[in-house]
Amino acid sequence: MHIENLIHMANQIGAFFKDMPDHPEALEGAAQHIKKFWEPRMRRALLAHVDNGGAELGPFIREAIDTHRELLEPLVRA
């Protein structure tokens, strides 16, 4: 999947959650949504994009990713 598609989807998730009245709950909800519905390679690509500056990600979804990164990091198998 192309990073442009992942950015678009992440921004859509952010748009849905950002207007919730409880900001911390909204941030966690957005991160949980990505964890639940995105496969590990998609999450890895999104996190790599964030590590490279996160261009085009909206401020809310960027905050959700930064705040709850540990939820999004796929388990590393030995």
Distance bins in CASP14 RR format, pairs under 12 A and 6 or more apart:
PFRMAT RR
TARGET T0000
AUTHOR 0000-0000-0000
RMODE 2
METHOD distances of the structure
MODEL  1
1 7 0 0 0 0 0 1 0 0 0 0 0
1 8 0 0 0 0 0 1 0 0 0 0 0
1 9 0 0 0 0 1 0 0 0 0 0 0
1 10 0 0 0 0 0 1 0 0 0 0 0
1 38 0 0 0 0 1 0 0 0 0 0 0
1 39 0 0 0 0 1 0 0 0 0 0 0
1 41 1 0 0 1 0 0 0 0 0 0 0
1 42 1 0 0 1 0 0 0 0 0 0 0
1 43 0 0 0 0 0 1 0 0 0 0 0
1 44 0 0 0 0 0 1 0 0 0 0 0
1 45 1 0 0 1 0 0 0 0 0 0 0
1 46 0 0 0 0 1 0 0 0 0 0 0
1 49 0 0 0 0 0 1 0 0 0 0 0
2 8 0 0 0 0 1 0 0 0 0 0 0
2 9 0 0 0 0 0 1 0 0 0 0 0
2 42 0 0 0 0 0 1 0 0 0 0 0
2 45 0 0 0 0 1 0 0 0 0 0 0
2 46 0 0 0 0 0 1 0 0 0 0 0
2 49 0 0 0 0 0 1 0 0 0 0 0
3 9 0 0 0 0 0 1 0 0 0 0 0
3 10 0 0 0 0 0 1 0 0 0 0 0
3 41 0 0 0 0 0 1 0 0 0 0 0
3 42 0 0 0 0 1 0 0 0 0 0 0
3 44 0 0 0 0 0 1 0 0 0 0 0
3 45 1 0 0 1 0 0 0 0 0 0 0
3 46 1 0 0 1 0 0 0 0 0 0 0
3 47 0 0 0 0 0 1 0 0 0 0 0
3 48 0 0 0 0 1 0 0 0 0 0 0
3 49 1 0 1 0 0 0 0 0 0 0 0
3 50 0 0 0 0 0 1 0 0 0 0 0
3 52 0 0 0 0 1 0 0 0 0 0 0
3 53 0 0 0 0 0 1 0 0 0 0 0
3 54 0 0 0 0 1 0 0 0 0 0 0
3 55 0 0 0 0 1 0 0 0 0 0 0
3 56 0 0 0 0 1 0 0 0 0 0 0
3 57 0 0 0 0 0 1 0 0 0 0 0
4 10 0 0 0 0 0 1 0 0 0 0 0
4 11 0 0 0 0 0 1 0 0 0 0 0
4 45 0 0 0 0 0 1 0 0 0 0 0
4 46 0 0 0 0 0 1 0 0 0 0 0
4 49 0 0 0 0 1 0 0 0 0 0 0
4 55 0 0 0 0 0 1 0 0 0 0 0
4 56 1 0 0 1 0 0 0 0 0 0 0
4 57 0 0 0 0 0 1 0 0 0 0 0
5 11 0 0 0 0 0 1 0 0 0 0 0
5 12 0 0 0 0 0 1 0 0 0 0 0
5 38 0 0 0 0 0 1 0 0 0 0 0
5 42 0 0 0 0 1 0 0 0 0 0 0
5 45 0 0 0 0 1 0 0 0 0 0 0
5 46 0 0 0 0 0 1 0 0 0 0 0
5 49 0 0 0 0 0 1 0 0 0 0 0
5 56 0 0 0 0 0 1 0 0 0 0 0
6 12 0 0 0 0 0 1 0 0 0 0 0
6 13 0 0 0 0 0 1 0 0 0 0 0
6 34 0 0 0 0 1 0 0 0 0 0 0
6 38 0 0 0 0 1 0 0 0 0 0 0
6 39 0 0 0 0 0 1 0 0 0 0 0
6 41 0 0 0 0 0 1 0 0 0 0 0
6 42 1 0 0 1 0 0 0 0 0 0 0
6 43 0 0 0 0 1 0 0 0 0 0 0
6 44 0 0 0 0 0 1 0 0 0 0 0
6 45 1 0 1 0 0 0 0 0 0 0 0
6 46 1 0 1 0 0 0 0 0 0 0 0
6 47 0 0 0 0 0 1 0 0 0 0 0
6 48 0 0 0 0 0 1 0 0 0 0 0
6 49 1 0 0 1 0 0 0 0 0 0 0
6 50 0 0 0 0 0 1 0 0 0 0 0
6 54 0 0 0 0 0 1 0 0 0 0 0
6 56 0 0 0 0 0 1 0 0 0 0 0
6 57 0 0 0 0 1 0 0 0 0 0 0
6 61 0 0 0 0 0 1 0 0 0 0 0
6 65 0 0 0 0 0 1 0 0 0 0 0
6 72 0 0 0 0 0 1 0 0 0 0 0
7 13 0 0 0 0 0 1 0 0 0 0 0
7 14 0 0 0 0 0 1 0 0 0 0 0
7 42 0 0 0 0 0 1 0 0 0 0 0
7 45 0 0 0 0 1 0 0 0 0 0 0
7 46 1 0 0 1 0 0 0 0 0 0 0
7 49 1 0 0 1 0 0 0 0 0 0 0
7 50 0 0 0 0 0 1 0 0 0 0 0
7 52 0 0 0 0 0 1 0 0 0 0 0
7 53 0 0 0 0 0 1 0 0 0 0 0
7 54 0 0 0 0 1 0 0 0 0 0 0
7 55 0 0 0 0 1 0 0 0 0 0 0
7 56 1 0 1 0 0 0 0 0 0 0 0
7 57 1 0 1 0 0 0 0 0 0 0 0
7 58 0 0 0 0 1 0 0 0 0 0 0
7 61 0 0 0 0 1 0 0 0 0 0 0
7 62 0 0 0 0 0 1 0 0 0 0 0
7 65 0 0 0 0 0 1 0 0 0 0 0
8 14 0 0 0 0 0 1 0 0 0 0 0
8 15 0 0 0 0 0 1 0 0 0 0 0
8 46 0 0 0 0 0 1 0 0 0 0 0
8 56 0 0 0 0 1 0 0 0 0 0 0
8 57 0 0 0 0 0 1 0 0 0 0 0
8 58 0 0 0 0 0 1 0 0 0 0 0
8 61 0 0 0 0 0 1 0 0 0 0 0
9 15 0 0 0 0 0 1 0 0 0 0 0
9 16 0 0 0 0 0 1 0 0 0 0 0
9 30 0 0 0 0 0 1 0 0 0 0 0
9 33 0 0 0 0 0 1 0 0 0 0 0
9 34 0 0 0 0 1 0 0 0 0 0 0
9 37 0 0 0 0 1 0 0 0 0 0 0
9 38 0 0 0 0 1 0 0 0 0 0 0
9 42 0 0 0 0 1 0 0 0 0 0 0
9 43 0 0 0 0 0 1 0 0 0 0 0
9 45 0 0 0 0 0 1 0 0 0 0 0
9 46 0 0 0 0 1 0 0 0 0 0 0
9 56 0 0 0 0 0 1 0 0 0 0 0
9 57 0 0 0 0 0 1 0 0 0 0 0
9 61 0 0 0 0 1 0 0 0 0 0 0
10 16 0 0 0 0 0 1 0 0 0 0 0
10 17 0 0 0 0 0 1 0 0 0 0 0
10 18 0 0 0 0 0 1 0 0 0 0 0
10 30 0 0 0 0 1 0 0 0 0 0 0
10 31 0 0 0 0 0 1 0 0 0 0 0
10 33 0 0 0 0 1 0 0 0 0 0 0
10 34 1 0 0 1 0 0 0 0 0 0 0
10 37 0 0 0 0 0 1 0 0 0 0 0
10 38 0 0 0 0 1 0 0 0 0 0 0
10 42 0 0 0 0 1 0 0 0 0 0 0
10 43 0 0 0 0 0 1 0 0 0 0 0
10 45 0 0 0 0 0 1 0 0 0 0 0
10 46 1 0 0 1 0 0 0 0 0 0 0
10 47 0 0 0 0 0 1 0 0 0 0 0
10 49 0 0 0 0 1 0 0 0 0 0 0
10 50 0 0 0 0 1 0 0 0 0 0 0
10 54 0 0 0 0 1 0 0 0 0 0 0
10 56 0 0 0 0 1 0 0 0 0 0 0
10 57 1 0 0 1 0 0 0 0 0 0 0
10 58 0 0 0 0 1 0 0 0 0 0 0
10 59 0 0 0 0 0 1 0 0 0 0 0
10 60 0 0 0 0 1 0 0 0 0 0 0
10 61 1 0 1 0 0 0 0 0 0 0 0
10 62 0 0 0 0 1 0 0 0 0 0 0
10 63 0 0 0 0 0 1 0 0 0 0 0
10 64 0 0 0 0 1 0 0 0 0 0 0
10 65 1 0 0 1 0 0 0 0 0 0 0
10 72 0 0 0 0 0 1 0 0 0 0 0
11 17 0 0 0 0 0 1 0 0 0 0 0
11 18 0 0 0 0 0 1 0 0 0 0 0
11 30 0 0 0 0 0 1 0 0 0 0 0
11 34 0 0 0 0 0 1 0 0 0 0 0
11 46 0 0 0 0 0 1 0 0 0 0 0
11 54 0 0 0 0 0 1 0 0 0 0 0
11 55 0 0 0 0 0 1 0 0 0 0 0
11 56 1 0 0 1 0 0 0 0 0 0 0
11 57 1 0 0 1 0 0 0 0 0 0 0
11 58 1 0 1 0 0 0 0 0 0 0 0
11 59 0 0 0 0 0 1 0 0 0 0 0
11 60 0 0 0 0 1 0 0 0 0 0 0
11 61 1 0 1 0 0 0 0 0 0 0 0
11 62 0 0 0 0 1 0 0 0 0 0 0
11 64 0 0 0 0 0 1 0 0 0 0 0
11 65 0 0 0 0 0 1 0 0 0 0 0
12 18 0 0 0 0 0 1 0 0 0 0 0
12 30 0 0 0 0 0 1 0 0 0 0 0
12 33 0 0 0 0 0 1 0 0 0 0 0
12 34 0 0 0 0 0 1 0 0 0 0 0
12 37 0 0 0 0 0 1 0 0 0 0 0
12 57 0 0 0 0 0 1 0 0 0 0 0
12 58 0 0 0 0 0 1 0 0 0 0 0
12 60 0 0 0 0 0 1 0 0 0 0 0
12 61 0 0 0 0 1 0 0 0 0 0 0
13 26 0 0 0 0 0 1 0 0 0 0 0
13 27 0 0 0 0 0 1 0 0 0 0 0
13 29 0 0 0 0 1 0 0 0 0 0 0
13 30 1 0 1 0 0 0 0 0 0 0 0
13 31 0 0 0 0 1 0 0 0 0 0 0
13 32 0 0 0 0 0 1 0 0 0 0 0
13 33 1 0 1 0 0 0 0 0 0 0 0
13 34 1 0 0 1 0 0 0 0 0 0 0
13 35 0 0 0 0 0 1 0 0 0 0 0
13 36 0 0 0 0 0 1 0 0 0 0 0
13 37 0 0 0 0 1 0 0 0 0 0 0
13 38 0 0 0 0 1 0 0 0 0 0 0
13 42 0 0 0 0 0 1 0 0 0 0 0
13 46 0 0 0 0 0 1 0 0 0 0 0
13 57 0 0 0 0 0 1 0 0 0 0 0
13 58 0 0 0 0 0 1 0 0 0 0 0
13 60 0 0 0 0 1 0 0 0 0 0 0
13 61 1 0 0 1 0 0 0 0 0 0 0
13 62 0 0 0 0 0 1 0 0 0 0 0
13 64 0 0 0 0 1 0 0 0 0 0 0
13 65 0 0 0 0 0 1 0 0 0 0 0
13 72 0 0 0 0 0 1 0 0 0 0 0
14 20 0 0 0 0 0 1 0 0 0 0 0
14 26 0 0 0 0 1 0 0 0 0 0 0
14 27 0 0 0 0 1 0 0 0 0 0 0
14 29 0 0 0 0 1 0 0 0 0 0 0
14 30 1 0 1 0 0 0 0 0 0 0 0
14 31 0 0 0 0 0 1 0 0 0 0 0
14 33 0 0 0 0 1 0 0 0 0 0 0
14 34 0 0 0 0 1 0 0 0 0 0 0
14 57 0 0 0 0 1 0 0 0 0 0 0
14 58 1 0 0 1 0 0 0 0 0 0 0
14 59 0 0 0 0 1 0 0 0 0 0 0
14 60 1 0 1 0 0 0 0 0 0 0 0
14 61 1 0 1 0 0 0 0 0 0 0 0
14 62 0 0 0 0 1 0 0 0 0 0 0
14 63 0 0 0 0 1 0 0 0 0 0 0
14 64 1 0 0 1 0 0 0 0 0 0 0
14 65 0 0 0 0 1 0 0 0 0 0 0
15 26 0 0 0 0 0 1 0 0 0 0 0
15 30 0 0 0 0 1 0 0 0 0 0 0
15 33 0 0 0 0 0 1 0 0 0 0 0
15 57 0 0 0 0 0 1 0 0 0 0 0
15 58 0 0 0 0 1 0 0 0 0 0 0
15 59 0 0 0 0 0 1 0 0 0 0 0
15 60 1 0 0 1 0 0 0 0 0 0 0
15 61 0 0 0 0 1 0 0 0 0 0 0
15 64 0 0 0 0 0 1 0 0 0 0 0
16 26 0 0 0 0 1 0 0 0 0 0 0
16 29 0 0 0 0 1 0 0 0 0 0 0
16 30 1 0 0 1 0 0 0 0 0 0 0
16 33 0 0 0 0 1 0 0 0 0 0 0
16 34 0 0 0 0 0 1 0 0 0 0 0
16 60 0 0 0 0 1 0 0 0 0 0 0
16 61 0 0 0 0 1 0 0 0 0 0 0
16 64 0 0 0 0 0 1 0 0 0 0 0
17 23 0 0 0 0 1 0 0 0 0 0 0
17 24 0 0 0 0 0 1 0 0 0 0 0
17 25 0 0 0 0 1 0 0 0 0 0 0
17 26 1 0 1 0 0 0 0 0 0 0 0
17 27 1 0 0 1 0 0 0 0 0 0 0
17 28 0 0 0 0 1 0 0 0 0 0 0
17 29 1 0 1 0 0 0 0 0 0 0 0
17 30 1 0 1 0 0 0 0 0 0 0 0
17 31 0 0 0 0 1 0 0 0 0 0 0
17 32 0 0 0 0 1 0 0 0 0 0 0
17 33 1 0 0 1 0 0 0 0 0 0 0
17 34 0 0 0 0 0 1 0 0 0 0 0
17 58 0 0 0 0 0 1 0 0 0 0 0
17 60 1 0 0 1 0 0 0 0 0 0 0
17 61 0 0 0 0 1 0 0 0 0 0 0
17 63 0 0 0 0 0 1 0 0 0 0 0
17 64 1 0 0 1 0 0 0 0 0 0 0
17 65 0 0 0 0 0 1 0 0 0 0 0
17 68 0 0 0 0 0 1 0 0 0 0 0
18 25 0 0 0 0 0 1 0 0 0 0 0
18 26 1 0 0 1 0 0 0 0 0 0 0
18 27 0 0 0 0 1 0 0 0 0 0 0
18 29 0 0 0 0 0 1 0 0 0 0 0
18 30 1 0 0 1 0 0 0 0 0 0 0
18 58 0 0 0 0 1 0 0 0 0 0 0
18 59 0 0 0 0 1 0 0 0 0 0 0
18 60 1 0 1 0 0 0 0 0 0 0 0
18 61 0 0 0 0 1 0 0 0 0 0 0
18 62 0 0 0 0 0 1 0 0 0 0 0
18 63 0 0 0 0 1 0 0 0 0 0 0
18 64 0 0 0 0 1 0 0 0 0 0 0
19 25 0 0 0 0 0 1 0 0 0 0 0
19 26 1 0 0 1 0 0 0 0 0 0 0
19 30 0 0 0 0 0 1 0 0 0 0 0
19 60 0 0 0 0 1 0 0 0 0 0 0
20 26 1 1 0 0 0 0 0 0 0 0 0
20 27 0 0 0 0 1 0 0 0 0 0 0
20 28 0 0 0 0 0 1 0 0 0 0 0
20 29 0 0 0 0 1 0 0 0 0 0 0
20 30 0 0 0 0 1 0 0 0 0 0 0
20 33 0 0 0 0 0 1 0 0 0 0 0
20 60 0 0 0 0 0 1 0 0 0 0 0
20 64 0 0 0 0 0 1 0 0 0 0 0
22 28 0 0 0 0 1 0 0 0 0 0 0
22 29 0 0 0 0 1 0 0 0 0 0 0
23 29 0 0 0 0 0 1 0 0 0 0 0
23 30 0 0 0 0 0 1 0 0 0 0 0
23 60 0 0 0 0 1 0 0 0 0 0 0
23 63 0 0 0 0 1 0 0 0 0 0 0
23 64 0 0 0 0 0 1 0 0 0 0 0
23 67 0 0 0 0 0 1 0 0 0 0 0
24 30 0 0 0 0 0 1 0 0 0 0 0
24 31 0 0 0 0 0 1 0 0 0 0 0
24 63 0 0 0 0 0 1 0 0 0 0 0
24 64 0 0 0 0 0 1 0 0 0 0 0
24 67 0 0 0 0 1 0 0 0 0 0 0
24 68 0 0 0 0 1 0 0 0 0 0 0
25 31 0 0 0 0 0 1 0 0 0 0 0
25 32 0 0 0 0 0 1 0 0 0 0 0
25 64 0 0 0 0 0 1 0 0 0 0 0
25 67 0 0 0 0 0 1 0 0 0 0 0
25 68 0 0 0 0 0 1 0 0 0 0 0
26 32 0 0 0 0 0 1 0 0 0 0 0
26 33 0 0 0 0 0 1 0 0 0 0 0
26 60 1 0 0 1 0 0 0 0 0 0 0
26 61 0 0 0 0 0 1 0 0 0 0 0
26 63 0 0 0 0 1 0 0 0 0 0 0
26 64 1 0 0 1 0 0 0 0 0 0 0
26 67 0 0 0 0 0 1 0 0 0 0 0
26 68 0 0 0 0 0 1 0 0 0 0 0
27 33 0 0 0 0 0 1 0 0 0 0 0
27 34 0 0 0 0 0 1 0 0 0 0 0
27 59 0 0 0 0 0 1 0 0 0 0 0
27 60 1 0 0 1 0 0 0 0 0 0 0
27 61 0 0 0 0 1 0 0 0 0 0 0
27 62 0 0 0 0 0 1 0 0 0 0 0
27 63 1 0 0 1 0 0 0 0 0 0 0
27 64 1 0 1 0 0 0 0 0 0 0 0
27 65 0 0 0 0 1 0 0 0 0 0 0
27 66 0 0 0 0 1 0 0 0 0 0 0
27 67 1 0 1 0 0 0 0 0 0 0 0
27 68 1 0 0 1 0 0 0 0 0 0 0
27 69 0 0 0 0 0 1 0 0 0 0 0
27 71 0 0 0 0 0 1 0 0 0 0 0
28 34 0 0 0 0 0 1 0 0 0 0 0
28 35 0 0 0 0 0 1 0 0 0 0 0
28 36 0 0 0 0 0 1 0 0 0 0 0
28 63 0 0 0 0 0 1 0 0 0 0 0
28 64 1 0 0 1 0 0 0 0 0 0 0
28 65 0 0 0 0 0 1 0 0 0 0 0
28 67 1 0 0 1 0 0 0 0 0 0 0
28 68 1 0 1 0 0 0 0 0 0 0 0
28 69 0 0 0 0 0 1 0 0 0 0 0
28 70 0 0 0 0 0 1 0 0 0 0 0
28 71 1 0 0 1 0 0 0 0 0 0 0
28 72 0 0 0 0 0 1 0 0 0 0 0
29 35 0 0 0 0 1 0 0 0 0 0 0
29 36 0 0 0 0 1 0 0 0 0 0 0
29 37 0 0 0 0 0 1 0 0 0 0 0
29 60 0 0 0 0 0 1 0 0 0 0 0
29 61 0 0 0 0 0 1 0 0 0 0 0
29 64 1 0 0 1 0 0 0 0 0 0 0
29 65 0 0 0 0 0 1 0 0 0 0 0
29 67 0 0 0 0 0 1 0 0 0 0 0
29 68 0 0 0 0 1 0 0 0 0 0 0
29 71 0 0 0 0 1 0 0 0 0 0 0
29 72 0 0 0 0 0 1 0 0 0 0 0
30 36 0 0 0 0 0 1 0 0 0 0 0
30 37 0 0 0 0 0 1 0 0 0 0 0
30 38 0 0 0 0 0 1 0 0 0 0 0
30 46 0 0 0 0 0 1 0 0 0 0 0
30 57 0 0 0 0 0 1 0 0 0 0 0
30 58 0 0 0 0 0 1 0 0 0 0 0
30 60 1 0 0 1 0 0 0 0 0 0 0
30 61 1 0 0 1 0 0 0 0 0 0 0
30 62 0 0 0 0 0 1 0 0 0 0 0
30 63 0 0 0 0 1 0 0 0 0 0 0
30 64 1 1 0 0 0 0 0 0 0 0 0
30 65 0 0 0 0 1 0 0 0 0 0 0
30 66 0 0 0 0 0 1 0 0 0 0 0
30 67 0 0 0 0 1 0 0 0 0 0 0
30 68 0 0 0 0 1 0 0 0 0 0 0
30 71 0 0 0 0 0 1 0 0 0 0 0
30 72 0 0 0 0 0 1 0 0 0 0 0
31 37 0 0 0 0 0 1 0 0 0 0 0
31 38 0 0 0 0 0 1 0 0 0 0 0
31 43 0 0 0 0 0 1 0 0 0 0 0
31 46 0 0 0 0 0 1 0 0 0 0 0
31 47 0 0 0 0 0 1 0 0 0 0 0
31 60 0 0 0 0 0 1 0 0 0 0 0
31 61 0 0 0 0 1 0 0 0 0 0 0
31 62 0 0 0 0 0 1 0 0 0 0 0
31 63 0 0 0 0 1 0 0 0 0 0 0
31 64 1 0 1 0 0 0 0 0 0 0 0
31 65 1 0 0 1 0 0 0 0 0 0 0
31 66 0 0 0 0 1 0 0 0 0 0 0
31 67 1 0 0 1 0 0 0 0 0 0 0
31 68 1 1 0 0 0 0 0 0 0 0 0
31 69 0 0 0 0 1 0 0 0 0 0 0
31 70 0 0 0 0 1 0 0 0 0 0 0
31 71 1 0 1 0 0 0 0 0 0 0 0
31 72 1 0 0 1 0 0 0 0 0 0 0
31 73 0 0 0 0 0 1 0 0 0 0 0
32 38 0 0 0 0 0 1 0 0 0 0 0
32 64 0 0 0 0 1 0 0 0 0 0 0
32 65 0 0 0 0 0 1 0 0 0 0 0
32 67 0 0 0 0 0 1 0 0 0 0 0
32 68 1 0 0 1 0 0 0 0 0 0 0
32 70 0 0 0 0 0 1 0 0 0 0 0
32 71 1 0 0 1 0 0 0 0 0 0 0
32 72 0 0 0 0 1 0 0 0 0 0 0
33 43 0 0 0 0 0 1 0 0 0 0 0
33 61 0 0 0 0 0 1 0 0 0 0 0
33 64 0 0 0 0 1 0 0 0 0 0 0
33 65 0 0 0 0 0 1 0 0 0 0 0
33 68 0 0 0 0 0 1 0 0 0 0 0
33 71 0 0 0 0 0 1 0 0 0 0 0
33 72 0 0 0 0 0 1 0 0 0 0 0
34 40 0 0 0 0 0 1 0 0 0 0 0
34 42 0 0 0 0 1 0 0 0 0 0 0
34 43 1 0 0 1 0 0 0 0 0 0 0
34 44 0 0 0 0 0 1 0 0 0 0 0
34 45 0 0 0 0 0 1 0 0 0 0 0
34 46 1 0 0 1 0 0 0 0 0 0 0
34 47 0 0 0 0 0 1 0 0 0 0 0
34 50 0 0 0 0 0 1 0 0 0 0 0
34 57 0 0 0 0 0 1 0 0 0 0 0
34 61 0 0 0 0 1 0 0 0 0 0 0
34 64 0 0 0 0 1 0 0 0 0 0 0
34 65 1 0 0 1 0 0 0 0 0 0 0
34 68 0 0 0 0 1 0 0 0 0 0 0
34 69 0 0 0 0 0 1 0 0 0 0 0
34 71 0 0 0 0 1 0 0 0 0 0 0
34 72 1 0 1 0 0 0 0 0 0 0 0
34 73 0 0 0 0 0 1 0 0 0 0 0
34 74 0 0 0 0 0 1 0 0 0 0 0
35 42 0 0 0 0 0 1 0 0 0 0 0
35 43 1 0 0 1 0 0 0 0 0 0 0
35 46 0 0 0 0 0 1 0 0 0 0 0
35 47 0 0 0 0 0 1 0 0 0 0 0
35 64 0 0 0 0 0 1 0 0 0 0 0
35 65 0 0 0 0 0 1 0 0 0 0 0
35 68 0 0 0 0 1 0 0 0 0 0 0
35 69 0 0 0 0 0 1 0 0 0 0 0
35 70 0 0 0 0 0 1 0 0 0 0 0
35 71 1 0 1 0 0 0 0 0 0 0 0
35 72 1 0 1 0 0 0 0 0 0 0 0
35 73 0 0 0 0 1 0 0 0 0 0 0
35 74 0 0 0 0 1 0 0 0 0 0 0
35 75 0 0 0 0 0 1 0 0 0 0 0
36 42 0 0 0 0 0 1 0 0 0 0 0
36 43 0 0 0 0 0 1 0 0 0 0 0
36 71 0 0 0 0 1 0 0 0 0 0 0
36 72 0 0 0 0 0 1 0 0 0 0 0
37 43 0 0 0 0 0 1 0 0 0 0 0
37 72 0 0 0 0 0 1 0 0 0 0 0
38 44 0 0 0 0 1 0 0 0 0 0 0
38 45 0 0 0 0 1 0 0 0 0 0 0
38 46 1 0 0 1 0 0 0 0 0 0 0
38 47 0 0 0 0 0 1 0 0 0 0 0
38 65 0 0 0 0 0 1 0 0 0 0 0
38 71 0 0 0 0 0 1 0 0 0 0 0
38 72 0 0 0 0 1 0 0 0 0 0 0
38 74 0 0 0 0 1 0 0 0 0 0 0
39 45 0 0 0 0 0 1 0 0 0 0 0
39 46 0 0 0 0 0 1 0 0 0 0 0
39 72 0 0 0 0 0 1 0 0 0 0 0
39 74 0 0 0 0 1 0 0 0 0 0 0
40 46 0 0 0 0 0 1 0 0 0 0 0
40 47 0 0 0 0 0 1 0 0 0 0 0
40 72 0 0 0 0 1 0 0 0 0 0 0
40 73 0 0 0 0 1 0 0 0 0 0 0
40 74 1 1 0 0 0 0 0 0 0 0 0
40 75 1 0 0 1 0 0 0 0 0 0 0
40 76 0 0 0 0 1 0 0 0 0 0 0
40 77 0 0 0 0 0 1 0 0 0 0 0
41 47 0 0 0 0 0 1 0 0 0 0 0
41 48 0 0 0 0 0 1 0 0 0 0 0
41 74 0 0 0 0 1 0 0 0 0 0 0
42 48 0 0 0 0 0 1 0 0 0 0 0
42 49 0 0 0 0 0 1 0 0 0 0 0
42 72 0 0 0 0 1 0 0 0 0 0 0
42 74 0 0 0 0 1 0 0 0 0 0 0
43 49 0 0 0 0 0 1 0 0 0 0 0
43 50 0 0 0 0 0 1 0 0 0 0 0
43 65 0 0 0 0 1 0 0 0 0 0 0
43 68 0 0 0 0 0 1 0 0 0 0 0
43 69 0 0 0 0 1 0 0 0 0 0 0
43 70 0 0 0 0 0 1 0 0 0 0 0
43 71 0 0 0 0 1 0 0 0 0 0 0
43 72 1 0 1 0 0 0 0 0 0 0 0
43 73 1 0 0 1 0 0 0 0 0 0 0
43 74 1 0 1 0 0 0 0 0 0 0 0
43 75 0 0 0 0 0 1 0 0 0 0 0
44 50 0 0 0 0 0 1 0 0 0 0 0
44 51 0 0 0 0 0 1 0 0 0 0 0
44 69 0 0 0 0 0 1 0 0 0 0 0
44 72 0 0 0 0 1 0 0 0 0 0 0
44 73 0 0 0 0 1 0 0 0 0 0 0
44 74 1 0 0 1 0 0 0 0 0 0 0
44 75 0 0 0 0 0 1 0 0 0 0 0
44 76 0 0 0 0 0 1 0 0 0 0 0
45 51 0 0 0 0 0 1 0 0 0 0 0
45 52 0 0 0 0 0 1 0 0 0 0 0
45 54 0 0 0 0 0 1 0 0 0 0 0
45 72 0 0 0 0 0 1 0 0 0 0 0
45 74 0 0 0 0 0 1 0 0 0 0 0
46 52 0 0 0 0 0 1 0 0 0 0 0
46 53 0 0 0 0 0 1 0 0 0 0 0
46 54 0 0 0 0 1 0 0 0 0 0 0
46 56 0 0 0 0 0 1 0 0 0 0 0
46 57 0 0 0 0 1 0 0 0 0 0 0
46 61 0 0 0 0 1 0 0 0 0 0 0
46 62 0 0 0 0 0 1 0 0 0 0 0
46 64 0 0 0 0 0 1 0 0 0 0 0
46 65 1 0 0 1 0 0 0 0 0 0 0
46 66 0 0 0 0 0 1 0 0 0 0 0
46 69 0 0 0 0 0 1 0 0 0 0 0
46 72 1 0 0 1 0 0 0 0 0 0 0
46 73 0 0 0 0 0 1 0 0 0 0 0
46 74 0 0 0 0 0 1 0 0 0 0 0
47 53 0 0 0 0 0 1 0 0 0 0 0
47 54 0 0 0 0 1 0 0 0 0 0 0
47 57 0 0 0 0 0 1 0 0 0 0 0
47 62 0 0 0 0 0 1 0 0 0 0 0
47 65 1 0 0 1 0 0 0 0 0 0 0
47 66 0 0 0 0 0 1 0 0 0 0 0
47 68 0 0 0 0 0 1 0 0 0 0 0
47 69 1 0 0 1 0 0 0 0 0 0 0
47 70 0 0 0 0 0 1 0 0 0 0 0
47 71 0 0 0 0 0 1 0 0 0 0 0
47 72 1 0 0 1 0 0 0 0 0 0 0
47 73 1 0 0 1 0 0 0 0 0 0 0
47 74 0 0 0 0 1 0 0 0 0 0 0
48 54 0 0 0 0 1 0 0 0 0 0 0
48 65 0 0 0 0 0 1 0 0 0 0 0
48 72 0 0 0 0 0 1 0 0 0 0 0
48 73 0 0 0 0 0 1 0 0 0 0 0
48 74 0 0 0 0 0 1 0 0 0 0 0
49 55 1 0 0 1 0 0 0 0 0 0 0
49 56 0 0 0 0 1 0 0 0 0 0 0
49 57 1 0 0 1 0 0 0 0 0 0 0
49 61 0 0 0 0 0 1 0 0 0 0 0
49 62 0 0 0 0 0 1 0 0 0 0 0
49 65 0 0 0 0 1 0 0 0 0 0 0
49 72 0 0 0 0 0 1 0 0 0 0 0
50 56 0 0 0 0 0 1 0 0 0 0 0
50 57 1 0 0 1 0 0 0 0 0 0 0
50 58 0 0 0 0 0 1 0 0 0 0 0
50 61 0 0 0 0 1 0 0 0 0 0 0
50 62 1 0 0 1 0 0 0 0 0 0 0
50 63 0 0 0 0 0 1 0 0 0 0 0
50 64 0 0 0 0 0 1 0 0 0 0 0
50 65 1 0 1 0 0 0 0 0 0 0 0
50 66 1 0 0 1 0 0 0 0 0 0 0
50 67 0 0 0 0 0 1 0 0 0 0 0
50 68 0 0 0 0 0 1 0 0 0 0 0
50 69 0 0 0 0 1 0 0 0 0 0 0
50 72 0 0 0 0 1 0 0 0 0 0 0
50 73 0 0 0 0 0 1 0 0 0 0 0
51 57 0 0 0 0 0 1 0 0 0 0 0
51 62 0 0 0 0 0 1 0 0 0 0 0
51 65 0 0 0 0 0 1 0 0 0 0 0
51 66 0 0 0 0 0 1 0 0 0 0 0
51 69 0 0 0 0 0 1 0 0 0 0 0
51 72 0 0 0 0 0 1 0 0 0 0 0
51 73 0 0 0 0 0 1 0 0 0 0 0
53 62 0 0 0 0 1 0 0 0 0 0 0
53 65 0 0 0 0 0 1 0 0 0 0 0
53 66 0 0 0 0 0 1 0 0 0 0 0
54 61 0 0 0 0 1 0 0 0 0 0 0
54 62 1 0 0 1 0 0 0 0 0 0 0
54 65 0 0 0 0 1 0 0 0 0 0 0
54 66 0 0 0 0 0 1 0 0 0 0 0
55 62 0 0 0 0 0 1 0 0 0 0 0
56 62 0 0 0 0 1 0 0 0 0 0 0
57 63 0 0 0 0 1 0 0 0 0 0 0
57 64 0 0 0 0 1 0 0 0 0 0 0
57 65 1 0 0 1 0 0 0 0 0 0 0
57 66 0 0 0 0 0 1 0 0 0 0 0
58 64 0 0 0 0 1 0 0 0 0 0 0
58 65 0 0 0 0 1 0 0 0 0 0 0
58 66 0 0 0 0 0 1 0 0 0 0 0
59 65 0 0 0 0 0 1 0 0 0 0 0
59 66 0 0 0 0 0 1 0 0 0 0 0
60 66 0 0 0 0 0 1 0 0 0 0 0
60 67 0 0 0 0 0 1 0 0 0 0 0
61 67 0 0 0 0 0 1 0 0 0 0 0
61 68 0 0 0 0 0 1 0 0 0 0 0
61 72 0 0 0 0 0 1 0 0 0 0 0
62 68 0 0 0 0 0 1 0 0 0 0 0
62 69 0 0 0 0 0 1 0 0 0 0 0
63 69 0 0 0 0 0 1 0 0 0 0 0
64 71 0 0 0 0 1 0 0 0 0 0 0
64 72 0 0 0 0 1 0 0 0 0 0 0
65 71 0 0 0 0 1 0 0 0 0 0 0
65 72 1 0 0 1 0 0 0 0 0 0 0
65 73 0 0 0 0 0 1 0 0 0 0 0
66 72 0 0 0 0 0 1 0 0 0 0 0
END
